[in-house]
Amino acid sequence: MRIHDTIQDSIVDGPGLRFVVFTQGCPHHCPRCHNPETHDPNSGREVSVDDLIADMQKNPLLDGLTLSGGEPFSQAEDCAKLARAAHDMGLSVWCYTGWTLEQLQTMPEAAVLLREIDVLVDGVYIDAQHSFDLKWRGSANQRIIEL
């Protein structure tokens, strides 16, 4: 799996204490993106899903896993394996994507990951709709969807 980075104990990427995986590679290239260094699919580093699971298991205080990016759906199978492991540990799974749920539902390769997500934050980041008053999202067009 190609990732940009991980955070072992985030409190800003969903509720509670979360293990965050920032996937590498994003087709959306949103202007003023929060993580522009994740856009290039050839950057970042390769990490096995098993190594990420082991890192996640090191923290017994975690409430959940958050998949962010980059674009997690560009690596749907690996992200789904990680999400299944999180569920096996009793953790919730959040996923941030630039696609809308409706777009993802037309992409057969997205189904494997959609089945493993508890909460989807969807939609591209639109700088003109940015507000610091929004909880868990960057712009007002983005939705928080319980799956």
Secondary structure, DSSP 4 states (H G I P E B T S, - for coil): -EEEEEEEEESSSSSSSEEEEEES--S---TT-S-GGG--TTSSEE--HHHHHHHHHT-TT--EEEEESS-GGGGHHHHHHHHHHHHHTT-EEEEE-SS-HHHHTT-GGGHHHHTT-SEEEES---GGGB-TT-SS-SBTT-EEEE-
